[in-house]
């Protein structure tokens, strides 16, 4: 039986990679400065850091030489499967 303090979630690999890329860009830069307006509580940034660390443990793509191409492909896959938030975004 697992640790009752932990939760397991399943994500499509393309979703996980897009989420990893987003979190690595926004939470690591200047201690989360890009997210300041969206954050409402001091616990939210550490929770995002923990999510990023968990993704880092299971994804191999961030260490690939063609990481940017893989992120681009993952973004396209997410849009194909789930749609996009902004019609003109890339």
PDB file with one MODEL, atoms N, CA, C and O in Angstrom:
MODEL        1
ATOM      1  N   UNK A   1       0.842  -1.185   0.000  1.00  0.00           N
ATOM      2  CA  UNK A   1       0.000   0.000   0.000  1.00  0.00           C
ATOM      3  C   UNK A   1       0.881   1.240   0.000  1.00  0.00           C
ATOM      4  O   UNK A   1       1.912   1.266   0.672  1.00  0.00           O
ATOM      5  N   UNK A   2       0.487   2.273  -0.748  1.00  0.00           N
ATOM      6  CA  UNK A   2       1.290   3.474  -0.892  1.00  0.00           C
ATOM      7  C   UNK A   2       1.223   4.391   0.310  1.00  0.00           C
ATOM      8  O   UNK A   2       0.448   4.169   1.241  1.00  0.00           O
ATOM      9  N   UNK A   3       2.026   5.396   0.277  1.00  0.00           N
ATOM     10  CA  UNK A   3       2.060   6.408   1.321  1.00  0.00           C
ATOM     11  C   UNK A   3       0.752   7.203   1.284  1.00  0.00           C
ATOM     12  O   UNK A   3       0.408   7.761   0.242  1.00  0.00           O
ATOM     13  N   UNK A   4       0.018   7.266   2.400  1.00  0.00           N
ATOM     14  CA  UNK A   4      -1.263   7.987   2.396  1.00  0.00           C
ATOM     15  C   UNK A   4      -1.103   9.501   2.198  1.00  0.00           C
ATOM     16  O   UNK A   4      -2.082  10.204   1.953  1.00  0.00           O
ATOM     17  N   UNK A   5       0.114   9.986   2.304  1.00  0.00           N
ATOM     18  CA  UNK A   5       0.382  11.407   2.097  1.00  0.00           C
ATOM     19  C   UNK A   5       0.675  11.737   0.629  1.00  0.00           C
ATOM     20  O   UNK A   5       0.867  12.901   0.278  1.00  0.00           O
ATOM     21  N   UNK A   6       0.707  10.712  -0.220  1.00  0.00           N
ATOM     22  CA  UNK A   6       1.004  10.910  -1.632  1.00  0.00           C
ATOM     23  C   UNK A   6      -0.204  10.606  -2.497  1.00  0.00           C
ATOM     24  O   UNK A   6      -1.049   9.782  -2.148  1.00  0.00           O
ATOM     25  N   UNK A   7      -0.270  11.293  -3.640  1.00  0.00           N
ATOM     26  CA  UNK A   7      -1.329  11.070  -4.613  1.00  0.00           C
ATOM     27  C   UNK A   7      -0.682  10.736  -5.950  1.00  0.00           C
ATOM     28  O   UNK A   7       0.306  11.357  -6.343  1.00  0.00           O
ATOM     29  N   UNK A   8      -1.236   9.766  -6.637  1.00  0.00           N
ATOM     30  CA  UNK A   8      -0.746   9.387  -7.951  1.00  0.00           C
ATOM     31  C   UNK A   8      -1.743   9.864  -8.991  1.00  0.00           C
ATOM     32  O   UNK A   8      -2.949   9.654  -8.854  1.00  0.00           O
ATOM     33  N   UNK A   9      -1.232  10.509 -10.034  1.00  0.00           N
ATOM     34  CA  UNK A   9      -2.081  10.915 -11.139  1.00  0.00           C
ATOM     35  C   UNK A   9      -1.488  10.369 -12.431  1.00  0.00           C
ATOM     36  O   UNK A   9      -0.280  10.161 -12.536  1.00  0.00           O
ATOM     37  N   UNK A  10      -2.348  10.143 -13.405  1.00  0.00           N
ATOM     38  CA  UNK A  10      -1.892   9.689 -14.714  1.00  0.00           C
ATOM     39  C   UNK A  10      -2.126  10.812 -15.704  1.00  0.00           C
ATOM     40  O   UNK A  10      -3.207  11.398 -15.762  1.00  0.00           O
ATOM     41  N   UNK A  11      -1.093  11.101 -16.482  1.00  0.00           N
ATOM     42  CA  UNK A  11      -1.174  12.120 -17.517  1.00  0.00           C
ATOM     43  C   UNK A  11      -0.726  11.523 -18.840  1.00  0.00           C
ATOM     44  O   UNK A  11       0.177  10.688 -18.885  1.00  0.00           O
ATOM     45  N   UNK A  12      -1.362  11.958 -19.906  1.00  0.00           N
ATOM     46  CA  UNK A  12      -0.864  11.652 -21.238  1.00  0.00           C
ATOM     47  C   UNK A  12       0.562  12.200 -21.302  1.00  0.00           C
ATOM     48  O   UNK A  12       0.826  13.289 -20.792  1.00  0.00           O
ATOM     49  N   UNK A  13       1.476  11.464 -21.916  1.00  0.00           N
ATOM     50  CA  UNK A  13       2.879  11.890 -21.938  1.00  0.00           C
ATOM     51  C   UNK A  13       3.049  13.272 -22.586  1.00  0.00           C
ATOM     52  O   UNK A  13       3.866  14.072 -22.133  1.00  0.00           O
ATOM     53  N   UNK A  14       2.285  13.547 -23.635  1.00  0.00           N
ATOM     54  CA  UNK A  14       2.397  14.863 -24.273  1.00  0.00           C
ATOM     55  C   UNK A  14       1.943  15.962 -23.316  1.00  0.00           C
ATOM     56  O   UNK A  14       2.542  17.036 -23.285  1.00  0.00           O
ATOM     57  N   UNK A  15       0.899  15.709 -22.541  1.00  0.00           N
ATOM     58  CA  UNK A  15       0.432  16.682 -21.543  1.00  0.00           C
ATOM     59  C   UNK A  15       1.514  16.884 -20.490  1.00  0.00           C
ATOM     60  O   UNK A  15       1.795  18.016 -20.097  1.00  0.00           O
ATOM     61  N   UNK A  16       2.121  15.797 -20.033  1.00  0.00           N
ATOM     62  CA  UNK A  16       3.172  15.886 -19.022  1.00  0.00           C
ATOM     63  C   UNK A  16       4.348  16.714 -19.527  1.00  0.00           C
ATOM     64  O   UNK A  16       4.899  17.524 -18.782  1.00  0.00           O
ATOM     65  N   UNK A  17       4.736  16.518 -20.780  1.00  0.00           N
ATOM     66  CA  UNK A  17       5.868  17.263 -21.324  1.00  0.00           C
ATOM     67  C   UNK A  17       5.536  18.744 -21.490  1.00  0.00           C
ATOM     68  O   UNK A  17       6.365  19.599 -21.180  1.00  0.00           O
ATOM     69  N   UNK A  18       4.340  19.057 -21.972  1.00  0.00           N
ATOM     70  CA  UNK A  18       3.930  20.459 -22.107  1.00  0.00           C
ATOM     71  C   UNK A  18       3.872  21.112 -20.721  1.00  0.00           C
ATOM     72  O   UNK A  18       4.320  22.245 -20.549  1.00  0.00           O
ATOM     73  N   UNK A  19       3.327  20.407 -19.751  1.00  0.00           N
ATOM     74  CA  UNK A  19       3.259  20.927 -18.391  1.00  0.00           C
ATOM     75  C   UNK A  19       4.654  21.128 -17.809  1.00  0.00           C
ATOM     76  O   UNK A  19       4.920  22.149 -17.176  1.00  0.00           O
ATOM     77  N   UNK A  20       5.546  20.161 -18.018  1.00  0.00           N
ATOM     78  CA  UNK A  20       6.928  20.296 -17.561  1.00  0.00           C
ATOM     79  C   UNK A  20       7.579  21.534 -18.158  1.00  0.00           C
ATOM     80  O   UNK A  20       8.202  22.319 -17.444  1.00  0.00           O
ATOM     81  N   UNK A  21       7.436  21.707 -19.464  1.00  0.00           N
ATOM     82  CA  UNK A  21       8.057  22.856 -20.132  1.00  0.00           C
ATOM     83  C   UNK A  21       7.522  24.170 -19.566  1.00  0.00           C
ATOM     84  O   UNK A  21       8.290  25.089 -19.280  1.00  0.00           O
ATOM     85  N   UNK A  22       6.205  24.251 -19.407  1.00  0.00           N
ATOM     86  CA  UNK A  22       5.590  25.450 -18.850  1.00  0.00           C
ATOM     87  C   UNK A  22       6.102  25.733 -17.432  1.00  0.00           C
ATOM     88  O   UNK A  22       6.504  26.853 -17.116  1.00  0.00           O
ATOM     89  N   UNK A  23       6.079  24.709 -16.594  1.00  0.00           N
ATOM     90  CA  UNK A  23       6.517  24.908 -15.207  1.00  0.00           C
ATOM     91  C   UNK A  23       7.996  25.238 -15.112  1.00  0.00           C
ATOM     92  O   UNK A  23       8.395  26.058 -14.285  1.00  0.00           O
ATOM     93  N   UNK A  24       8.812  24.613 -15.942  1.00  0.00           N
ATOM     94  CA  UNK A  24      10.241  24.907 -15.890  1.00  0.00           C
ATOM     95  C   UNK A  24      10.532  26.335 -16.330  1.00  0.00           C
ATOM     96  O   UNK A  24      11.453  26.969 -15.814  1.00  0.00           O
ATOM     97  N   UNK A  25       9.753  26.844 -17.282  1.00  0.00           N
ATOM     98  CA  UNK A  25       9.946  28.228 -17.728  1.00  0.00           C
ATOM     99  C   UNK A  25       9.418  29.234 -16.717  1.00  0.00           C
ATOM    100  O   UNK A  25      10.036  30.276 -16.499  1.00  0.00           O
ATOM    101  N   UNK A  26       8.295  28.937 -16.103  1.00  0.00           N
ATOM    102  CA  UNK A  26       7.626  29.941 -15.277  1.00  0.00           C
ATOM    103  C   UNK A  26       7.965  29.875 -13.794  1.00  0.00           C
ATOM    104  O   UNK A  26       7.992  30.910 -13.129  1.00  0.00           O
ATOM    105  N   UNK A  27       8.224  28.683 -13.260  1.00  0.00           N
ATOM    106  CA  UNK A  27       8.491  28.603 -11.821  1.00  0.00           C
ATOM    107  C   UNK A  27       9.960  28.763 -11.490  1.00  0.00           C
ATOM    108  O   UNK A  27      10.299  29.228 -10.402  1.00  0.00           O
ATOM    109  N   UNK A  28      10.840  28.388 -12.404  1.00  0.00           N
ATOM    110  CA  UNK A  28      12.271  28.496 -12.136  1.00  0.00           C
ATOM    111  C   UNK A  28      12.809  29.900 -12.382  1.00  0.00           C
ATOM    112  O   UNK A  28      13.790  30.309 -11.761  1.00  0.00           O
ATOM    113  N   UNK A  29      12.174  30.634 -13.281  1.00  0.00           N
ATOM    114  CA  UNK A  29      12.653  31.972 -13.620  1.00  0.00           C
ATOM    115  C   UNK A  29      12.374  32.946 -12.476  1.00  0.00           C
ATOM    116  O   UNK A  29      11.222  33.195 -12.119  1.00  0.00           O
ATOM    117  N   UNK A  30      13.443  33.487 -11.914  1.00  0.00           N
ATOM    118  CA  UNK A  30      13.335  34.486 -10.840  1.00  0.00           C
ATOM    119  C   UNK A  30      12.358  34.044  -9.754  1.00  0.00           C
ATOM    120  O   UNK A  30      11.500  34.817  -9.327  1.00  0.00           O
ATOM    121  N   UNK A  31      12.496  32.784  -9.308  1.00  0.00           N
ATOM    122  CA  UNK A  31      11.643  32.235  -8.244  1.00  0.00           C
ATOM    123  C   UNK A  31      10.160  32.424  -8.515  1.00  0.00           C
ATOM    124  O   UNK A  31       9.403  32.795  -7.618  1.00  0.00           O
ATOM    125  N   UNK A  32       9.749  32.172  -9.737  1.00  0.00           N
ATOM    126  CA  UNK A  32       8.336  32.224 -10.068  1.00  0.00           C
ATOM    127  C   UNK A  32       7.790  33.584 -10.418  1.00  0.00           C
ATOM    128  O   UNK A  32       6.573  33.758 -10.487  1.00  0.00           O
ATOM    129  N   UNK A  33       8.652  34.551 -10.642  1.00  0.00           N
ATOM    130  CA  UNK A  33       8.235  35.924 -10.959  1.00  0.00           C
ATOM    131  C   UNK A  33       7.167  35.991 -12.054  1.00  0.00           C
ATOM    132  O   UNK A  33       6.216  36.760 -11.911  1.00  0.00           O
ATOM    133  N   UNK A  34       7.283  35.208 -13.155  1.00  0.00           N
ATOM    134  CA  UNK A  34       6.257  35.283 -14.204  1.00  0.00           C
ATOM    135  C   UNK A  34       4.847  34.907 -13.721  1.00  0.00           C
ATOM    136  O   UNK A  34       3.858  35.257 -14.366  1.00  0.00           O
ATOM    137  N   UNK A  35       4.757  34.200 -12.599  1.00  0.00           N
ATOM    138  CA  UNK A  35       3.456  33.753 -12.101  1.00  0.00           C
ATOM    139  C   UNK A  35       2.895  34.622 -10.978  1.00  0.00           C
ATOM    140  O   UNK A  35       1.800  34.359 -10.481  1.00  0.00           O
ATOM    141  N   UNK A  36       3.629  35.643 -10.581  1.00  0.00           N
ATOM    142  CA  UNK A  36       3.227  36.444  -9.416  1.00  0.00           C
ATOM    143  C   UNK A  36       1.772  36.890  -9.445  1.00  0.00           C
ATOM    144  O   UNK A  36       1.087  36.809  -8.426  1.00  0.00           O
ATOM    145  N   UNK A  37       1.290  37.354 -10.576  1.00  0.00           N
ATOM    146  CA  UNK A  37      -0.089  37.848 -10.649  1.00  0.00           C
ATOM    147  C   UNK A  37      -1.114  36.732 -10.498  1.00  0.00           C
ATOM    148  O   UNK A  37      -2.224  36.975 -10.024  1.00  0.00           O
ATOM    149  N   UNK A  38      -0.762  35.521 -10.892  1.00  0.00           N
ATOM    150  CA  UNK A  38      -1.706  34.403 -10.833  1.00  0.00           C
ATOM    151  C   UNK A  38      -1.721  33.717  -9.460  1.00  0.00           C
ATOM    152  O   UNK A  38      -2.729  33.128  -9.069  1.00  0.00           O
ATOM    153  N   UNK A  39      -0.619  33.794  -8.742  1.00  0.00           N
ATOM    154  CA  UNK A  39      -0.525  33.116  -7.447  1.00  0.00           C
ATOM    155  C   UNK A  39      -1.312  33.878  -6.384  1.00  0.00           C
ATOM    156  O   UNK A  39      -1.227  35.102  -6.288  1.00  0.00           O
ATOM    157  N   UNK A  40      -2.070  33.140  -5.595  1.00  0.00           N
ATOM    158  CA  UNK A  40      -2.883  33.760  -4.556  1.00  0.00           C
ATOM    159  C   UNK A  40      -2.407  33.417  -3.151  1.00  0.00           C
ATOM    160  O   UNK A  40      -2.819  34.067  -2.190  1.00  0.00           O
ATOM    161  N   UNK A  41      -1.545  32.409  -3.010  1.00  0.00           N
ATOM    162  CA  UNK A  41      -1.085  32.001  -1.688  1.00  0.00           C
ATOM    163  C   UNK A  41       0.368  31.558  -1.769  1.00  0.00           C
ATOM    164  O   UNK A  41       0.802  31.044  -2.800  1.00  0.00           O
ATOM    165  N   UNK A  42       1.115  31.750  -0.705  1.00  0.00           N
ATOM    166  CA  UNK A  42       2.538  31.409  -0.709  1.00  0.00           C
ATOM    167  C   UNK A  42       2.801  29.909  -0.853  1.00  0.00           C
ATOM    168  O   UNK A  42       3.932  29.514  -1.138  1.00  0.00           O
ATOM    169  N   UNK A  43       1.791  29.071  -0.664  1.00  0.00           N
ATOM    170  CA  UNK A  43       1.956  27.623  -0.829  1.00  0.00           C
ATOM    171  C   UNK A  43       1.884  27.187  -2.283  1.00  0.00           C
ATOM    172  O   UNK A  43       2.307  26.079  -2.614  1.00  0.00           O
ATOM    173  N   UNK A  44       1.359  28.031  -3.152  1.00  0.00           N
ATOM    174  CA  UNK A  44       1.142  27.619  -4.539  1.00  0.00           C
ATOM    175  C   UNK A  44       2.446  27.428  -5.314  1.00  0.00           C
ATOM    176  O   UNK A  44       2.566  26.465  -6.071  1.00  0.00           O
ATOM    177  N   UNK A  45       3.411  28.309  -5.144  1.00  0.00           N
ATOM    178  CA  UNK A  45       4.674  28.169  -5.873  1.00  0.00           C
ATOM    179  C   UNK A  45       5.428  26.907  -5.441  1.00  0.00           C
ATOM    180  O   UNK A  45       5.889  26.163  -6.306  1.00  0.00           O
ATOM    181  N   UNK A  46       5.571  26.635  -4.145  1.00  0.00           N
ATOM    182  CA  UNK A  46       6.213  25.370  -3.768  1.00  0.00           C
ATOM    183  C   UNK A  46       5.461  24.141  -4.285  1.00  0.00           C
ATOM    184  O   UNK A  46       6.084  23.129  -4.607  1.00  0.00           O
ATOM    185  N   UNK A  47       4.139  24.216  -4.366  1.00  0.00           N
ATOM    186  CA  UNK A  47       3.365  23.097  -4.918  1.00  0.00           C
ATOM    187  C   UNK A  47       3.693  22.914  -6.400  1.00  0.00           C
ATOM    188  O   UNK A  47       3.791  21.786  -6.883  1.00  0.00           O
ATOM    189  N   UNK A  48       3.861  24.017  -7.115  1.00  0.00           N
ATOM    190  CA  UNK A  48       4.243  23.929  -8.531  1.00  0.00           C
ATOM    191  C   UNK A  48       5.659  23.386  -8.673  1.00  0.00           C
ATOM    192  O   UNK A  48       5.928  22.598  -9.580  1.00  0.00           O
ATOM    193  N   UNK A  49       6.570  23.797  -7.787  1.00  0.00           N
ATOM    194  CA  UNK A  49       7.938  23.263  -7.804  1.00  0.00           C
ATOM    195  C   UNK A  49       7.914  21.756  -7.579  1.00  0.00           C
ATOM    196  O   UNK A  49       8.652  21.022  -8.236  1.00  0.00           O
ATOM    197  N   UNK A  50       7.074  21.285  -6.656  1.00  0.00           N
ATOM    198  CA  UNK A  50       6.972  19.852  -6.379  1.00  0.00           C
ATOM    199  C   UNK A  50       6.429  19.103  -7.598  1.00  0.00           C
ATOM    200  O   UNK A  50       6.873  17.995  -7.897  1.00  0.00           O
ATOM    201  N   UNK A  51       5.477  19.707  -8.293  1.00  0.00           N
ATOM    202  CA  UNK A  51       4.931  19.104  -9.508  1.00  0.00           C
ATOM    203  C   UNK A  51       6.016  19.014 -10.575  1.00  0.00           C
ATOM    204  O   UNK A  51       6.153  17.988 -11.242  1.00  0.00           O
ATOM    205  N   UNK A  52       6.781  20.082 -10.733  1.00  0.00           N
ATOM    206  CA  UNK A  52       7.887  20.097 -11.687  1.00  0.00           C
ATOM    207  C   UNK A  52       8.902  19.000 -11.344  1.00  0.00           C
ATOM    208  O   UNK A  52       9.367  18.289 -12.235  1.00  0.00           O
ATOM    209  N   UNK A  53       9.242  18.863 -10.077  1.00  0.00           N
ATOM    210  CA  UNK A  53      10.204  17.845  -9.652  1.00  0.00           C
ATOM    211  C   UNK A  53       9.672  16.437  -9.939  1.00  0.00           C
ATOM    212  O   UNK A  53      10.427  15.560 -10.359  1.00  0.00           O
ATOM    213  N   UNK A  54       8.380  16.224  -9.714  1.00  0.00           N
ATOM    214  CA  UNK A  54       7.785  14.916  -9.979  1.00  0.00           C
ATOM    215  C   UNK A  54       7.823  14.592 -11.473  1.00  0.00           C
ATOM    216  O   UNK A  54       8.094  13.456 -11.861  1.00  0.00           O
ATOM    217  N   UNK A  55       7.553  15.587 -12.300  1.00  0.00           N
ATOM    218  CA  UNK A  55       7.619  15.383 -13.749  1.00  0.00           C
ATOM    219  C   UNK A  55       9.059  15.114 -14.187  1.00  0.00           C
ATOM    220  O   UNK A  55       9.308  14.294 -15.069  1.00  0.00           O
ATOM    221  N   UNK A  56       9.993  15.812 -13.561  1.00  0.00           N
ATOM    222  CA  UNK A  56      11.407  15.645 -13.882  1.00  0.00           C
ATOM    223  C   UNK A  56      11.876  14.213 -13.600  1.00  0.00           C
ATOM    224  O   UNK A  56      12.754  13.692 -14.289  1.00  0.00           O
ATOM    225  N   UNK A  57      11.285  13.592 -12.591  1.00  0.00           N
ATOM    226  CA  UNK A  57      11.660  12.225 -12.228  1.00  0.00           C
ATOM    227  C   UNK A  57      11.228  11.192 -13.261  1.00  0.00           C
ATOM    228  O   UNK A  57      11.861  10.144 -13.388  1.00  0.00           O
ATOM    229  N   UNK A  58      10.167  11.470 -13.995  1.00  0.00           N
ATOM    230  CA  UNK A  58       9.626  10.458 -14.909  1.00  0.00           C
ATOM    231  C   UNK A  58       9.843  10.761 -16.392  1.00  0.00           C
ATOM    232  O   UNK A  58       9.724   9.858 -17.220  1.00  0.00           O
ATOM    233  N   UNK A  59      10.154  11.984 -16.739  1.00  0.00           N
ATOM    234  CA  UNK A  59      10.336  12.343 -18.144  1.00  0.00           C
ATOM    235  C   UNK A  59      11.807  12.264 -18.539  1.00  0.00           C
ATOM    236  O   UNK A  59      12.684  12.705 -17.796  1.00  0.00           O
ATOM    237  N   UNK A  60      12.065  11.700 -19.708  1.00  0.00           N
ATOM    238  CA  UNK A  60      13.430  11.667 -20.241  1.00  0.00           C
ATOM    239  C   UNK A  60      13.633  12.760 -21.288  1.00  0.00           C
ATOM    240  O   UNK A  60      14.767  13.141 -21.577  1.00  0.00           O
ATOM    241  N   UNK A  61      12.546  13.262 -21.851  1.00  0.00           N
ATOM    242  CA  UNK A  61      12.613  14.245 -22.941  1.00  0.00           C
ATOM    243  C   UNK A  61      13.409  15.510 -22.588  1.00  0.00           C
ATOM    244  O   UNK A  61      14.118  16.028 -23.450  1.00  0.00           O
ATOM    245  N   UNK A  62      13.318  16.026 -21.352  1.00  0.00           N
ATOM    246  CA  UNK A  62      14.063  17.253 -21.055  1.00  0.00           C
ATOM    247  C   UNK A  62      15.574  17.119 -21.220  1.00  0.00           C
ATOM    248  O   UNK A  62      16.275  18.124 -21.332  1.00  0.00           O
ATOM    249  N   UNK A  63      16.077  15.896 -21.236  1.00  0.00           N
ATOM    250  CA  UNK A  63      17.516  15.674 -21.373  1.00  0.00           C
ATOM    251  C   UNK A  63      17.919  15.310 -22.800  1.00  0.00           C
ATOM    252  O   UNK A  63      19.096  15.072 -23.072  1.00  0.00           O
ATOM    253  N   UNK A  64      16.950  15.267 -23.705  1.00  0.00           N
ATOM    254  CA  UNK A  64      17.219  14.911 -25.100  1.00  0.00           C
ATOM    255  C   UNK A  64      17.785  16.107 -25.857  1.00  0.00           C
ATOM    256  O   UNK A  64      17.451  17.257 -25.572  1.00  0.00           O
ATOM    257  N   UNK A  65      18.636  15.817 -26.814  1.00  0.00           N
ATOM    258  CA  UNK A  65      19.237  16.874 -27.631  1.00  0.00           C
ATOM    259  C   UNK A  65      18.179  17.626 -28.434  1.00  0.00           C
ATOM    260  O   UNK A  65      18.337  18.813 -28.720  1.00  0.00           O
ATOM    261  N   UNK A  66      17.100  16.928 -28.795  1.00  0.00           N
ATOM    262  CA  UNK A  66      16.039  17.542 -29.596  1.00  0.00           C
ATOM    263  C   UNK A  66      14.836  17.935 -28.730  1.00  0.00           C
ATOM    264  O   UNK A  66      13.691  17.845 -29.173  1.00  0.00           O
ATOM    265  N   UNK A  67      15.104  18.368 -27.502  1.00  0.00           N
ATOM    266  CA  UNK A  67      14.042  18.722 -26.541  1.00  0.00           C
ATOM    267  C   UNK A  67      13.033  19.703 -27.136  1.00  0.00           C
ATOM    268  O   UNK A  67      11.827  19.487 -27.014  1.00  0.00           O
ATOM    269  N   UNK A  68      13.498  20.770 -27.771  1.00  0.00           N
ATOM    270  CA  UNK A  68      12.592  21.782 -28.331  1.00  0.00           C
ATOM    271  C   UNK A  68      11.635  21.175 -29.356  1.00  0.00           C
ATOM    272  O   UNK A  68      10.447  21.497 -29.369  1.00  0.00           O
ATOM    273  N   UNK A  69      12.151  20.306 -30.203  1.00  0.00           N
ATOM    274  CA  UNK A  69      11.307  19.648 -31.206  1.00  0.00           C
ATOM    275  C   UNK A  69      10.285  18.731 -30.536  1.00  0.00           C
ATOM    276  O   UNK A  69       9.145  18.630 -30.988  1.00  0.00           O
ATOM    277  N   UNK A  70      10.694  18.071 -29.467  1.00  0.00           N
ATOM    278  CA  UNK A  70       9.774  17.191 -28.746  1.00  0.00           C
ATOM    279  C   UNK A  70       8.657  17.986 -28.064  1.00  0.00           C
ATOM    280  O   UNK A  70       7.503  17.558 -28.042  1.00  0.00           O
ATOM    281  N   UNK A  71       9.010  19.134 -27.514  1.00  0.00           N
ATOM    282  CA  UNK A  71       7.986  19.992 -26.892  1.00  0.00           C
ATOM    283  C   UNK A  71       7.012  20.481 -27.953  1.00  0.00           C
ATOM    284  O   UNK A  71       5.800  20.482 -27.738  1.00  0.00           O
ATOM    285  N   UNK A  72       7.540  20.896 -29.095  1.00  0.00           N
ATOM    286  CA  UNK A  72       6.681  21.366 -30.184  1.00  0.00           C
ATOM    287  C   UNK A  72       5.715  20.265 -30.617  1.00  0.00           C
ATOM    288  O   UNK A  72       4.529  20.523 -30.824  1.00  0.00           O
ATOM    289  N   UNK A  73       6.216  19.046 -30.754  1.00  0.00           N
ATOM    290  CA  UNK A  73       5.371  17.915 -31.144  1.00  0.00           C
ATOM    291  C   UNK A  73       4.344  17.602 -30.045  1.00  0.00           C
ATOM    292  O   UNK A  73       3.191  17.289 -30.341  1.00  0.00           O
ATOM    293  N   UNK A  74       4.763  17.688 -28.797  1.00  0.00           N
ATOM    294  CA  UNK A  74       3.843  17.428 -27.682  1.00  0.00           C
ATOM    295  C   UNK A  74       2.738  18.476 -27.641  1.00  0.00           C
ATOM    296  O   UNK A  74       1.579  18.147 -27.390  1.00  0.00           O
ATOM    297  N   UNK A  75       3.087  19.725 -27.884  1.00  0.00           N
ATOM    298  CA  UNK A  75       2.074  20.790 -27.925  1.00  0.00           C
ATOM    299  C   UNK A  75       1.046  20.505 -29.018  1.00  0.00           C
ATOM    300  O   UNK A  75      -0.157  20.649 -28.800  1.00  0.00           O
ATOM    301  N   UNK A  76       1.522  20.105 -30.182  1.00  0.00           N
ATOM    302  CA  UNK A  76       0.615  19.793 -31.289  1.00  0.00           C
ATOM    303  C   UNK A  76      -0.294  18.619 -30.923  1.00  0.00           C
ATOM    304  O   UNK A  76      -1.481  18.622 -31.252  1.00  0.00           O
ATOM    305  N   UNK A  77       0.260  17.625 -30.250  1.00  0.00           N
ATOM    306  CA  UNK A  77      -0.515  16.458 -29.837  1.00  0.00           C
ATOM    307  C   UNK A  77      -1.592  16.847 -28.814  1.00  0.00           C
ATOM    308  O   UNK A  77      -2.721  16.362 -28.881  1.00  0.00           O
ATOM    309  N   UNK A  78      -1.240  17.711 -27.884  1.00  0.00           N
ATOM    310  CA  UNK A  78      -2.212  18.176 -26.883  1.00  0.00           C
ATOM    311  C   UNK A  78      -3.353  18.923 -27.564  1.00  0.00           C
ATOM    312  O   UNK A  78      -4.522  18.704 -27.247  1.00  0.00           O
ATOM    313  N   UNK A  79      -3.010  19.801 -28.496  1.00  0.00           N
ATOM    314  CA  UNK A  79      -4.049  20.549 -29.226  1.00  0.00           C
ATOM    315  C   UNK A  79      -4.936  19.585 -30.007  1.00  0.00           C
ATOM    316  O   UNK A  79      -6.157  19.744 -30.037  1.00  0.00           O
ATOM    317  N   UNK A  80      -4.322  18.585 -30.638  1.00  0.00           N
ATOM    318  CA  UNK A  80      -5.082  17.606 -31.420  1.00  0.00           C
ATOM    319  C   UNK A  80      -6.048  16.833 -30.519  1.00  0.00           C
ATOM    320  O   UNK A  80      -7.206  16.620 -30.881  1.00  0.00           O
ATOM    321  N   UNK A  81      -5.573  16.420 -29.362  1.00  0.00           N
ATOM    322  CA  UNK A  81      -6.393  15.601 -28.463  1.00  0.00           C
ATOM    323  C   UNK A  81      -7.389  16.414 -27.630  1.00  0.00           C
ATOM    324  O   UNK A  81      -8.522  15.984 -27.409  1.00  0.00           O
ATOM    325  N   UNK A  82      -6.956  17.587 -27.173  1.00  0.00           N
ATOM    326  CA  UNK A  82      -7.748  18.324 -26.188  1.00  0.00           C
ATOM    327  C   UNK A  82      -8.251  19.684 -26.655  1.00  0.00           C
ATOM    328  O   UNK A  82      -9.095  20.291 -25.995  1.00  0.00           O
ATOM    329  N   UNK A  83      -7.746  20.165 -27.777  1.00  0.00           N
ATOM    330  CA  UNK A  83      -8.109  21.499 -28.220  1.00  0.00           C
ATOM    331  C   UNK A  83      -7.190  22.518 -27.584  1.00  0.00           C
ATOM    332  O   UNK A  83      -6.312  22.176 -26.791  1.00  0.00           O
ATOM    333  N   UNK A  84      -7.400  23.765 -27.937  1.00  0.00           N
ATOM    334  CA  UNK A  84      -6.547  24.821 -27.423  1.00  0.00           C
ATOM    335  C   UNK A  84      -7.341  25.903 -26.726  1.00  0.00           C
ATOM    336  O   UNK A  84      -8.522  26.112 -27.004  1.00  0.00           O
ATOM    337  N   UNK A  85      -6.676  26.584 -25.819  1.00  0.00           N
ATOM    338  CA  UNK A  85      -7.316  27.652 -25.063  1.00  0.00           C
ATOM    339  C   UNK A  85      -7.465  28.921 -25.904  1.00  0.00           C
ATOM    340  O   UNK A  85      -8.425  29.676 -25.754  1.00  0.00           O
ATOM    341  N   UNK A  86      -6.491  29.136 -26.793  1.00  0.00           N
ATOM    342  CA  UNK A  86      -6.493  30.349 -27.597  1.00  0.00           C
ATOM    343  C   UNK A  86      -6.465  29.968 -29.066  1.00  0.00           C
ATOM    344  O   UNK A  86      -5.500  29.347 -29.511  1.00  0.00           O
ATOM    345  N   UNK A  87      -7.481  30.313 -29.828  1.00  0.00           N
ATOM    346  CA  UNK A  87      -7.572  29.866 -31.225  1.00  0.00           C
ATOM    347  C   UNK A  87      -6.347  30.178 -32.075  1.00  0.00           C
ATOM    348  O   UNK A  87      -5.997  29.377 -32.941  1.00  0.00           O
ATOM    349  N   UNK A  88      -5.687  31.304 -31.862  1.00  0.00           N
ATOM    350  CA  UNK A  88      -4.567  31.680 -32.723  1.00  0.00           C
ATOM    351  C   UNK A  88      -3.212  31.359 -32.125  1.00  0.00           C
ATOM    352  O   UNK A  88      -2.194  31.765 -32.688  1.00  0.00           O
ATOM    353  N   UNK A  89      -3.154  30.636 -30.990  1.00  0.00           N
ATOM    354  CA  UNK A  89      -1.860  30.388 -30.353  1.00  0.00           C
ATOM    355  C   UNK A  89      -1.113  29.249 -31.036  1.00  0.00           C
ATOM    356  O   UNK A  89      -1.712  28.415 -31.715  1.00  0.00           O
ATOM    357  N   UNK A  90       0.218  29.227 -30.844  1.00  0.00           N
ATOM    358  CA  UNK A  90       1.023  28.201 -31.494  1.00  0.00           C
ATOM    359  C   UNK A  90       1.651  27.246 -30.606  1.00  0.00           C
ATOM    360  O   UNK A  90       2.351  26.343 -31.065  1.00  0.00           O
TER     361      UNK A  90
ENDMDL
END
